[in-house]
Amino acid sequence: MTAVPRFIEARRSIRAFRPDAVDRAVLDCVVEAACLAPAPHHSRPWRWVVVDTQAKTALADGMGAQWRRDLGGDGVSPARIDELVDASHTKITGAPALVLGCLTWDGLDRYPDERRQRAEWGMALLSLGAAVENLMLAAADHGLASCWVAAPIFCPEEARDALELPEPWLPHAMVLVGVPDPDYAGRVRPPVPMEELRRYA
Ligand SMILES: Cc1cc2nc3c(=O)[nH]c(=O)nc-3n(C[C@H](O)[C@H](O)[C@H](O)COP(=O)(O)O)c2cc1C
């Protein structure tokens, strides 16, 4: 029977890590794997920031402050805001390494109209997604756990400024990386309902 390649099935989101530091040579390798992703018209519209130092706290603080403002604007109670933001802070600072995928306009086409400009940025985002998947597959291949965390896409400027990154680097994806905690029980992956999700035309 034709089966999904094992290395694709083997990658799972793992959200708990041993405290061990991750070898920077391995982190470089997974970032290099990310950079082999397809990208529009031979561009490489992404930049990567590996955070494996105390800078994790600055990043969590910067993104957390924006999330507090957003939740406050949504009318969420102060106690619930504290609970959510504190849990996120702990998750971010507790990961041995974070890899931030940033988008830049460098290498992308510019259009005079908003419609095509948005489509161009959308292509860059698609490419970033492909790159992040490469990164996580490579991490799994090295026996590392990883989990994509959505936070920076909601506050790219705050994430950038928290790490004092160059102005055009806009964080849009964050991946937690570390040695997996052997006690972590992953969520059950539901079967893929092919008949719902795919049709031929
Ligand atoms: C764009 C994106 C954002 C995500 N954000 C989060 C997140 O903020 N927190 C989290 O725990 N998992 C996050 N995930 C991981 C998904 O929950 C996970 O991929 C999904 O449940 C499928 O499980 P699997 O990766 O183990 O196959 C995100 C995944 C994607 C693609």
Ligand as a Chemical Component Dictionary entry (heavy atoms), coordinates in Angstrom:
data_LIG
# 
_chem_comp.id                   LIG 
_chem_comp.type                 NON-POLYMER 
_chem_comp.pdbx_formal_charge   0 
_chem_comp.three_letter_code    LIG 
# 
loop_
_chem_comp_atom.comp_id 
_chem_comp_atom.atom_id 
_chem_comp_atom.alt_atom_id 
_chem_comp_atom.type_symbol 
_chem_comp_atom.charge 
_chem_comp_atom.model_Cartn_x 
_chem_comp_atom.model_Cartn_y 
_chem_comp_atom.model_Cartn_z 
_chem_comp_atom.pdbx_ordinal 
LIG C1  C1  C 0 0.747  28.574 12.170 1  
LIG C2  C2  C 0 0.692  27.639 13.365 2  
LIG C3  C3  C 0 0.582  28.169 14.638 3  
LIG C4  C4  C 0 0.604  27.330 15.749 4  
LIG N1  N1  N 0 0.567  27.891 16.989 5  
LIG C5  C5  C 0 0.619  27.098 18.071 6  
LIG C6  C6  C 0 0.654  27.693 19.360 7  
LIG O1  O1  O 0 0.622  28.911 19.505 8  
LIG N2  N2  N 0 0.750  26.867 20.424 9  
LIG C7  C7  C 0 0.825  25.496 20.299 10 
LIG O2  O2  O 0 0.909  24.790 21.308 11 
LIG N3  N3  N 0 0.800  24.898 19.078 12 
LIG C8  C8  C 0 0.706  25.665 17.963 13 
LIG N4  N4  N 0 0.720  25.110 16.710 14 
LIG C9  C9  C 0 0.849  23.642 16.576 15 
LIG C10 C10 C 0 -0.482 22.967 16.224 16 
LIG O3  O3  O 0 -1.322 22.967 17.350 17 
LIG C11 C11 C 0 -0.170 21.543 15.742 18 
LIG O4  O4  O 0 0.627  21.588 14.596 19 
LIG C12 C12 C 0 -1.444 20.776 15.430 20 
LIG O5  O5  O 0 -2.197 20.563 16.582 21 
LIG C13 C13 C 0 -1.150 19.415 14.769 22 
LIG O6  O6  O 0 -0.350 18.600 15.612 23 
LIG P1  P1  P 0 1.066  18.038 15.127 24 
LIG O7  O7  O 0 1.927  19.205 14.779 25 
LIG O8  O8  O 0 1.593  17.228 16.267 26 
LIG O9  O9  O 0 0.823  17.182 13.903 27 
LIG C14 C14 C 0 0.685  25.900 15.581 28 
LIG C15 C15 C 0 0.774  25.388 14.283 29 
LIG C16 C16 C 0 0.792  26.240 13.198 30 
LIG C17 C17 C 0 0.922  25.650 11.810 31 
# 
loop_
_chem_comp_bond.comp_id 
_chem_comp_bond.atom_id_1 
_chem_comp_bond.atom_id_2 
_chem_comp_bond.value_order 
_chem_comp_bond.pdbx_ordinal 
LIG C1  C2  SING 1  
LIG C2  C3  SING 2  
LIG C2  C16 DOUB 3  
LIG C3  C4  DOUB 4  
LIG C4  N1  SING 5  
LIG C4  C14 SING 6  
LIG N1  C5  DOUB 7  
LIG C5  C6  SING 8  
LIG C5  C8  SING 9  
LIG C6  O1  DOUB 10 
LIG C6  N2  SING 11 
LIG N2  C7  SING 12 
LIG C7  O2  DOUB 13 
LIG C7  N3  SING 14 
LIG N3  C8  DOUB 15 
LIG C8  N4  SING 16 
LIG N4  C9  SING 17 
LIG N4  C14 SING 18 
LIG C9  C10 SING 19 
LIG C10 O3  SING 20 
LIG C10 C11 SING 21 
LIG C11 O4  SING 22 
LIG C11 C12 SING 23 
LIG C12 O5  SING 24 
LIG C12 C13 SING 25 
LIG C13 O6  SING 26 
LIG O6  P1  SING 27 
LIG P1  O7  DOUB 28 
LIG P1  O8  SING 29 
LIG P1  O9  SING 30 
LIG C14 C15 DOUB 31 
LIG C15 C16 SING 32 
LIG C16 C17 SING 33 
# 
